[in-house]
Every structure is written in C-alpha cells, then in structure tokens.
Amino acid sequence: MKHITRIIAASAAPAFILLTFRHTATDQYLDAGTGSIIIQALIGGFVGLLLVLKIYWNKVNNFFKNLSSRGKKRGDLQG
C-alpha cells in the first residue's frame, strides 16, 4: 500500500507544481481586509508563543538555573 501511495504522490507532484506556479494574467490587489488578517496572524502567533512559554515555564526556568549553577560550580573549582 505504501508503494502505491508513493507512486501516486510522485506522479501528482509535478502536476501540482505546474498548476500552482503557472503565470496567469490577472489583476492582483490587496483587499482591505488583508491587512487585518495579517495583523491577526501575527498577534495570534505571538500569543501562541506566550502560551507555549507559560506551559513550559518551569522547564525553561530550570534550564537557565542549571546553566547558572554550572558556571558557579566551575568557578568554585577553579578559584
């Protein structure tokens, strides 16, 4: 079954590329709502990043604590 899927994907890829990247003579413009969608996407990405940091805050905090404690241990051994 995997072999058939690979054959289909390999034969469909060139057609997809040709149909996607072909040049068409159309008048392209930015709609008034395009800017707000871009801003919403940027804000959503930023909020998502903050959410990931909130979820994994303990791991991030412990990582930096371990880095600072390693430096102190190395300094104590050398000095």
For each residue, the residues with C-beta under 8 A, 3 or more apart:
1: 4 5
2: 5 6
3: 6 7
4: 1 7 8
5: 1 2 8 9
6: 2 3 9 10
7: 3 4 10 11
8: 4 5 11 12
9: 5 6 12 13
10: 6 7 13
11: 7 8 14 15
12: 8 9 15 16
13: 9 10 16 17
14: 11 17 18
15: 11 12 18 19
16: 12 13 19 20
17: 13 14 20 21
18: 14 15 21 22
19: 15 16 22
20: 16 17
21: 17 18
22: 18 19
23:
24:
25:
26:
27:
28:
29:
30: 34 35
31: 34
32: 35
33: 36 37
34: 30 31 37 38
35: 30 32 38 39
36: 33 39 40
37: 33 34 40 41
38: 34 35 41 42
39: 35 36 42 43
40: 36 37 43 44
41: 37 38 44 45
42: 38 39 45 46
43: 39 40 46 47
44: 40 41 47 48
45: 41 42 48 49
46: 42 43 49 50
47: 43 44 50 51
48: 44 45 51 52
49: 45 46 52 53
50: 46 47 53 54
51: 47 48 54 55
52: 48 49 55 56
53: 49 50 56 57 60
54: 50 51 57
55: 51 52
56: 52 53 59 60
57: 53 54 60 61
58: 61 62
59: 56 62 63
60: 53 56 57 63 64
61: 57 58 64 65
62: 58 59 65 66
63: 59 60 66 67
64: 60 61 67 68
65: 61 62 68 69
66: 62 63 69 70
67: 63 64 70 71
68: 64 65 71 72
69: 65 66 72 73
70: 66 67 73 74
71: 67 68 74 75
72: 68 69 75 76
73: 69 70 76 77
74: 70 71 77 78
75: 71 72 78 79
76: 72 73 79
77: 73 74
78: 74 75
79: 75 76
